[in-house]
Amino acid sequence: MTPVNVIFILAITWVILLLVFTIVMLVHMHKEYKRMDERMERRRKAFDDHLDEIRKKGLK
């Protein structure tokens, strides 16, 4: 193994590790984004229901 081969193998290993890390982070962020979106949707629905109750009380 010449030093050039060792450097080449290390560079390829480094690139593969970076790719794996990037993919893992993207998947994690996507899951987190979906969870936040669901949470916001539930809050919006609860707020709309709350406003409807206030309107009904106000109309009586």
RALINHU-V84744 format. One record per pair of residues at least 24 apart in sequence whose ideal C-beta (glycine too) atoms are under 10 Angstrom apart, sorted by the first residue. I is the first residue (numbers start at 1). J is the second residue. D is the distance in whole Angstrom. If there is no record, write none. Layout:
<<I J D> <I J D>>
This chain:
none
